[in-house]
Amino acid sequence: MNMTQLREKAKPLGVIPAKMRKMELVRAIQIAEGNSPCFGTQDGQCTNVYCCFWADCRRVKA
């Protein structure tokens, strides 16, 4: 997901993207959705294939 898409996803959740970087914004969205803020923490080994951030998360090297 690009930053424009993330900002659009954040709006209805009440997340104000301001000057957040991608990782910060995704984690804020995850929290607002009631999920664990785990984006980028599994070193590409996440098994939650139903997460909308899964593909991006697997590419993140923390």
N, C-alpha and C positions, 0 to 999 in steps of 0.2 A: 504494500500500500504506500502510495506517495504521501507527502505532507499535506497536500490539498485534501485528499481523501480522508486522512486522519483528522484534520481540523473539522471537516464536515461530520464525521462520526462523533467527534467530541462535543459539538454544540448541543444536541438534544440531551446529552448526559450531564450538562452543566459544567463540563470541563473547559476551562479557559486556557487555550494553548499558549497565548502570549509569546514568550521567547523560549518555549520548551524545545529541546532537541527531540528527535524522533523516539529514542528509547524512553525518555521521560514521559512523553506524550502517550505512548502506547501503554506504559505502566499505569498512568493516571486513568486512562480509559478502562483498563482491566479492573482497577479498584472501583471505579464508578459503576461498572457492570456487576460488581460483587464477586469478582474473580481474584485469584492470587496474582500479584504483580510480578510475574515470572519471566516476562519478555527478555530474551537474551541471556538467561541464567543457566540454561541446560547444555551449553557448549554444542549446540546442534543435535542434541540427542532427545529432544522432547518427543513424547509419544502422544500428545493430545492433538490428534489430527483434526479434531472438530473446532479448534480455536481459529478464529478468523485471521490471526497473526502468525499462524504456524509456519507458512512458507517463508515469510520474512525472518522469523525467529531462528529458523534452522541455518540461515546465512550469517547470523550475528556471531562474531567472535568476541566474547567478553574478556 
